[in-house]
Amino acid sequence: MLLRRRTIPSQYKRGADLERDIKKWLESLGYYVMRSAGSKGPVDLIALYQRGHVKDVPMLIQAKIGKMSKGKRLEFDAFARKYGSGYIATPDGLFIVDRDGELVLWADIKEVQNT
């Protein structure tokens, strides 16, 4: 009996594709980006810009295809506040987490995926 491959990409694959798209796009803007493949930690991507530039605070990015649990969100927020600037990537966009913990659109994901 032959096993058929699923034609619908798994949530993991879609998340990994989103991470790769964000990584490629940020690199095209001059960032150095590290990806933590298969990460179960608070950060999937870390993007660094050259020292002395206004953007020299590390971007800590958590990519999410589905919903982010409240616990994961709190863990990510605490980590981002301690070590850099927090961003959440979803299929709808790349969002920065503001001082009040609210998400503010930073980049349209469709622009990112078309670059």
SVG drawing of the C-alpha trace seen along z (x, -y; Angstrom):
<svg xmlns="http://www.w3.org/2000/svg" viewBox="-5 -57 34 59">
<polyline fill="none" stroke="black" stroke-width="0.4" points="0.0,0.0 1.4,-3.4 1.1,-6.3 0.0,-9.5 1.7,-12.7 -0.6,-15.4 -1.0,-18.2 -1.9,-20.8 1.3,-22.2 1.6,-21.4 1.4,-24.2 5.1,-23.7 6.0,-24.1 3.8,-27.2 5.5,-28.7 9.0,-27.8 8.1,-29.4 7.0,-32.5 10.2,-32.6 12.3,-32.2 10.3,-35.0 10.8,-37.4 14.5,-36.5 15.1,-37.0 13.2,-40.3 15.1,-41.7 18.4,-40.6 17.5,-42.6 17.1,-45.6 20.7,-45.2 19.9,-43.2 21.9,-40.2 19.3,-37.6 19.7,-34.4 16.9,-31.8 16.3,-29.3 14.8,-26.4 12.4,-24.2 12.6,-26.6 10.2,-26.1 11.8,-29.1 10.5,-32.6 12.2,-33.8 12.3,-32.4 14.4,-35.1 16.9,-37.7 17.7,-40.5 20.7,-42.8 21.6,-46.1 25.0,-47.8 26.1,-49.6 25.4,-53.3 22.4,-53.2 19.0,-54.2 17.9,-50.5 20.7,-49.0 18.4,-47.5 18.0,-43.8 14.7,-42.7 13.3,-39.7 10.7,-38.0 8.2,-35.3 6.5,-33.9 3.0,-32.6 0.7,-30.9 -2.0,-30.2 -3.0,-32.0 -0.4,-32.8 -1.4,-31.6 -1.6,-34.2 1.3,-32.4 3.5,-32.4 2.7,-36.0 3.6,-37.0 6.9,-35.0 7.7,-36.7 6.9,-40.2 9.1,-39.7 12.0,-38.4 11.6,-41.2 11.5,-43.9 14.7,-42.5 16.8,-41.9 15.6,-44.0 12.5,-45.0 9.7,-42.5 8.0,-41.7 5.3,-39.1 5.1,-37.9 1.7,-36.5 0.3,-35.8 -1.2,-39.3 1.9,-41.3 5.0,-41.9 3.9,-43.7 5.9,-45.5 4.8,-45.1 4.4,-48.6 5.0,-49.8 1.4,-48.9 1.7,-45.3 -0.4,-46.2 0.5,-45.1 1.2,-47.8 1.6,-46.9 5.2,-47.4 5.2,-45.8 2.6,-44.3 3.4,-40.6 2.3,-40.5 5.0,-43.1 7.5,-40.9 6.5,-37.7 6.6,-39.4 10.2,-40.6"/>
</svg>
